[in-house]
């Protein structure tokens, strides 16, 4: 045993108490659900989404989502979140970053607010011709 039971309990209690310090800035109006899953986002750059990024979800609510990513995204920047509804269906949500914080070397926590659900056509238009073709082919193959 590397850590004694006493040391382990003290470390866990301290880390839990430190994590709870940020709860005073809680501004959510809706309940969030803790959820760990991989999703895809596409940052909006000059009205287009030139690339996709795999991220991990931390939590989700009806109004927003918490993410972990290896890439910092500035406050107020937008991206399209690809939220899977099933194995063959995705909802595309325009999302805005409310805050980005460094949680470890090369790891960022994003607090994001959903702005609007995009139609499939609007999401394809944002992705540009190449990504739209890929999405259309993927959809047809999965059906």
PyMOL commands that set and color helices and strands:
alter all, ss='L'
color gray80, all
select helices_A, chain A and resi 5-25+120-142
alter helices_A, ss='H'
color red, helices_A
select strands_A, chain A and resi 33-34+38-43+53-60+64-69+78-84+90-104+107-118
alter strands_A, ss='S'
color yellow, strands_A
deselect
rebuild
show_as cartoon
